[in-house]
Amino acid sequence: MAERPAERTGQSEVARLARVSEATVSRVINRKSGVSTRTREAVEQAMAALNVSRRTEGELVLVVVPELANDVFTRLAERIEAELSPFGLHIVLSLAVPGSARERIFVESTMGAGIAGAVFLSASNTTARADHTAQRVLTERRVPFVNVNGGAGGAAAPTYSTDDRRAAELAVDHLHALGHRRIGMLAGPPGNLLADRRADGFRAALRKHGLDDEHPLLARQL
């Protein structure tokens, strides 16, 4: 028997079988919040039993990662999948350097599949000369996205990132409080904005404590 789209009649049948309201069925079908895990599972099971399906368009969430060898990105991707799965959403991984042409190509090529959203696990603000086309395309087509490790190109999107400048200052403060006066730092390459902020915070902390910031023990990756 062919699957039926989740139209009004199908929703009524699902509601009766799952013993919930049609409004609740609608929330589950449209992946809205405010539904308990137990209720959501009951509705999903009723939909499967009645062979009622939601529209397939928009079930994918693009997750852009710079690498998978780094366990941090792998764990984040696994966690994102676990959180989205109860809502009928699934991730598709894109391996691309932040702000690169490859990142843009992945976004543009998956737009045709009707992606529901995107997550940039190392946002394009991490490099000074990043290409922000991917975020602009998503914004223009009203596809929501989230940045991790900083925002990109001034896009109005949720951003999750550490305060790298403040973190460096706190590290110097801690070492200074322990009595250390010759404090060094290893940071990423110039042009990596996150590393630049850490270096700025390091120098600011040296000045605050009256230490030599003209010739700091600061090494930058080439």
N, C-alpha and C positions, 0 to 999 in steps of 0.2 A: 504494500500500500504506500502510495506516494505521500510525502510529508506535506502538511498543510501549513500555509503561513499563519502566524499568530494574529488573526483578525478577530473582530469582536465576538463572533460565534465561538471560535476556538477558545478565546479567553474565558468565556462563560463556562465551558465544559471543564477547563483546567481548574477554574475557581471551585467548582463543585467537587471535583475529585480531590483537590488539595485541601478542601475545607477552609478556604480563605476568601477574601473579597476580590472582586474583579480589579479593584484599584491596586491591590497587592500584586496580583498577577501582572498588571501593567507595569508596576515598578520593577519587578524582576525581569520582565521581557526587555524593558528599556534600560536595565542595569542602573537603576536609581538606588541611592542610599536609603537608610531607614528601614531595612528589612533584615530580620535576624537570620543567622546562618541556617538554623533549623527550618525556618519558613521558606527560605530561598531554595533549600534542597528539596523540600516537599513540592514546591511549584515546578522545579526542574524535572523531578521524577514524574509528576503528573503530565507535563508536556511530552516527555519521552513515551509514556504509556499511551497517550492519545495521538502520538505521532504529529504533534503540533510543534512547529519550529519557528524560531525568530528569524528575521532576515539576516543573511550571512554577512552582508556588507557592514564594515565597521567593527569586525571582531578582532582585528589585529592591532597591536600597539608596537610601533617601531622603537627598538632600544638600540641606541648608537653607542658603541664602546670602542675605545682606542686600542685595546688589546684584551686577550683572554688569558694570557700567561700570568697576569697579575691576579692573584686570588681575590682581591678586593672587588674587581669588576665582575668576576664570576659569581661571587656570593650575592652581590647586589642584583644581578640579573635573575638569579634563582629566587630571591626574595620578591622581586617585582612580579614574576610569574605566579608565585604562590598567592600574592595579594589580589591579582587580577582574575585568576582562574574562577573563583566563586561567582564572578559577574559574567562569565561566559566569554571572557577576553583572553587572548593568548599573545605572547610576545614573539616577535621575529627579530633576531639579532643582526645588527649591521656592524661590521668591523671596519672602522674608518677613523683616520686621524682627525681630531677636532678642527673644524674650520677648513677642511680640505675639499677639493672638488669631488672626491669620492663620497663624502658625507652628503653633499648636495645631490649627487646622482642617486644615492639610495633613497633620499626623501622623495625626489621627483618620481622615481620609478615605482614606489609603493603607493603614491597618491591614487593611482588607478585602481588599486585593490581596495580602496576605501578604508584606509587606516583610521582607527578611532582616535589615535593620539600618538605622541612620541615622547621618549625620554632620552636626553643627552647626558650620559654618565660622566662625560668630561666636556663640559660646555665650551663653545667656541671662544669664550673670552680668555682661554688659557694661553693663547698666542696673540701677539700684537698685530700681526698681519692676517688674521683669520678672515675667511670668507663667510659672511653671515647670510648668504643666499638661502640656505636651508631653512633657517628660522623665518625669513621674510616670506618664503613660499607658504609655510604652514600658517603664518599669521594672515596672509591674504586670503587663504582658503578656509580660514576659521577652524583649523584643526588644532586642538589644544596640545601644548607640549610643556615639559618641565625640564629645567636645567639643574644639573648637579655639578658642583665645583665652580659655581658662579654664573652670572647672566651672560647673555650674548647679544652684542650689537644694540643694547638698549631696548630689547624686546620686552613687552609687558607680559612676562610669564613667571610662574612660581619658580623661585630659585633657592637651592639649598647648598650652602657652602660654609666652610669655616672662615673665620676672620684671620687670614694669614698674617697680616701685619701685627695684629694684637697677639697672636700666638707666639711670634718671634720675640716680641717685647716681654711677654710673660716668662719665656725660657731664659732670657738674659737676667730678668729680675730674680728668678729663682737661683741661678748660679751666683749672682752677685750677693744674694742674701747668705749663701753658704760660704762666702769669703773669697770667691774666685775673682781675679782681676784681669787675667789674660783669657778672654773668651773668644772663641772662633765660631765660624758658621760655614757649612757647606750648603749651597743652594743650587737650584736649577739654572739653566742657561738664560742669559739676558734676552728679553723679548717674551719669555714665559711670564705672563702677568702675575700668576700666583707666586712664582719664585721672586719676582721683582718686589712684590709686596712684603714678602718675608725679609728680603734684604733691607728694605726701607725700615721695617720695624726693628730689625737688628741694630741698624745705625742709630735710630732714634733712641733706643734703650741705652746704647753706649753713651750718647750725649747726655741723657738724663742722669746717668751715674757718674758723669765727669771722666769717662774713659776715653781713650784715643779713638776718635771716629774718622780721622783723616787718613789713617793707614790701618783700617781694621783687618783682623784675621778673617777675611771673607773670601772664600773660593767659589767661583761660579762654574758650573758645568759647561763645557764647550759644545 
